[in-house]
């Protein structure tokens, strides 16, 4: 019996409704991560343009941590109804919350590091010219792709950590490959409208920047504009995707009444 089923479209619908309903709080909570991403991206673009992939990742780590913190706040709101400015004056509760926050942020960072490392290795393999020509490189790349695909399931662990839900019973319940497939499908359906709108914006910007009489080139202002717009778009993507995964988990685990509120 497959115990990892959930309705993708219902989860996506609820995620959009949640973000639309709670956008003032989410916007305030996400102001710091957005500001950090903008500052980091501007610094890398104009001061460290020749930096390596590893250096770029290290410079962006503060923003990554802040986005993980934002996801924790969003999950506490969605699953527990908790708001940062309305915490109860209960020391045991606050202590438990602090522990959950640390765990959720650390797991989110480790997951991000794993995916980023796998992507860096794959890009290096493609750039080397050995992809498709050397069987060992191709096989290794395919193994990494398979591992990343299977490991998508671990992307929901920060959500469970945010509400102190035990990992072991959940991972046993969704141990099949279909859960990862459903999560990938969930992400594609959830982010398609956002990607479509972002594509329209970038197409308009590129069309304005293109000079029919010469090679295409973005001006400094165009580059700044793209960075400034991309940061809040990243926040929207994170808010929608985290909410969609949380509603998917509520479908899977909510009826059990043992940690994730229904």
CORJOKA-V896487 format. One record per backbone hydrogen bond with DSSP energy under -0.5 kcal/mol. CO is the residue of the C=O (numbers start at 1). NH is the residue of the N-H. E is the energy in kcal/mol with one decimal. If there is no record, write none. Layout:
co=[CO/CO]
nh=[NH/NH]
e=[E/E]
This chain:
co=[1/6/7/8/9/10/11/12/13/14/15/16/17/18/19/22/23/24/25/26/28/30/31/32/33/34/35/36/37/38/39/40/41/42/43/43/44/48/52/53/54/55/56/57/58/60/61/62/63/64/65/66/67/68/69/70/71/72/73/74/75/76/76/77/83/84/88/89/90/91/92/93/94/95/96/97/98/99/100/101/102/103/104/105/106/107/108/109/110/111/112/113/114/115/116/117/118/119/120/121/122/123/124/125/125/126/130/130/133/134/135/136/137/138/139/140/141/142/143/144/145/146/147/148/149/150/151/152/153/154/156/156/157/158/159/160/160/161/166/167/168/169/170/172/176/176/177/178/179/180/181/182/183/184/185/186/187/188/189/191/192/193/194/195/196/197/198/199/200/201/202/203/204/205/206/210/211/219/220/221/222/223/224/225/226/227/228/229/230/231/232/233/234/235/236/237/238/239/240/241/242/243/244/245/246/247/248/249/249/250/253/253/254/259]
nh=[3/8/11/12/13/14/15/16/17/18/19/20/21/22/23/26/27/28/29/30/31/34/35/36/37/38/39/40/41/42/43/44/45/46/47/48/48/51/56/57/58/59/60/61/61/64/65/66/67/68/69/70/71/72/73/74/75/76/77/78/79/80/82/81/86/87/90/91/94/95/96/97/98/99/100/101/102/103/104/105/106/107/108/109/110/111/112/113/114/115/116/117/118/119/120/121/122/123/124/125/126/127/128/130/131/129/133/134/135/138/139/140/141/142/143/144/145/146/147/148/149/150/151/152/152/153/154/155/156/157/159/160/161/162/163/163/165/164/170/171/172/173/174/175/179/180/181/182/183/184/185/186/187/188/189/190/191/192/193/195/196/197/198/199/200/201/202/203/204/205/206/207/208/209/210/212/214/223/224/225/226/227/228/229/230/231/232/233/234/235/236/237/238/239/240/241/242/243/244/245/246/247/248/249/250/251/252/253/254/254/256/257/257/261]
e=[-0.8/-0.8/-2.1/-2.4/-2.4/-2.5/-1.9/-2.3/-2.3/-2.6/-2.6/-2.5/-1.9/-2.7/-0.5/-2.4/-2.6/-1.9/-2.6/-1.8/-0.9/-2.2/-2.4/-2.5/-2.4/-2.5/-2.5/-2.4/-2.7/-2.5/-2.2/-2.7/-2.6/-2.1/-2.5/-1.1/-0.7/-1.7/-2.5/-2.2/-2.4/-2.5/-1.7/-0.6/-0.9/-2.1/-2.7/-2.1/-2.3/-1.9/-2.2/-2.4/-2.2/-1.9/-2.2/-2.5/-2.5/-2.3/-1.7/-2.8/-2.8/-1.5/-2.1/-1.2/-1.8/-0.6/-2.4/-0.6/-2.7/-2.6/-2.4/-2.4/-2.3/-1.9/-2.3/-2.6/-2.3/-2.2/-2.7/-2.5/-2.4/-2.5/-2.2/-2.3/-2.5/-2.6/-2.4/-2.6/-2.3/-2.4/-2.6/-2.5/-2.2/-2.5/-2.4/-2.2/-2.2/-2.6/-2.2/-2.1/-2.2/-2.7/-1.5/-0.8/-0.8/-1.3/-1.2/-2.9/-0.6/-2.4/-2.9/-2.5/-2.4/-2.3/-2.3/-2.1/-2.4/-2.4/-2.5/-2.7/-2.5/-2.6/-2.4/-0.6/-1.0/-1.0/-1.7/-2.2/-1.5/-1.1/-0.7/-1.7/-3.0/-1.7/-0.7/-0.9/-2.8/-1.3/-0.7/-2.9/-2.1/-1.6/-1.7/-0.8/-0.7/-0.5/-1.8/-2.6/-2.3/-2.5/-2.3/-2.6/-2.5/-2.2/-2.5/-2.7/-2.3/-1.0/-0.5/-2.9/-2.4/-2.2/-2.5/-2.2/-1.8/-2.0/-2.7/-2.4/-2.1/-2.3/-3.1/-2.5/-1.8/-2.3/-2.0/-0.6/-2.1/-2.2/-2.4/-2.5/-2.4/-2.1/-2.7/-2.2/-2.4/-1.6/-0.8/-1.5/-2.3/-1.7/-2.2/-2.5/-2.6/-2.7/-2.6/-2.7/-2.5/-1.9/-2.6/-2.3/-2.3/-2.4/-1.9/-2.4/-2.1/-1.6/-1.8/-3.6/-0.6/-1.5/-1.8/-0.5/-1.3/-0.7]
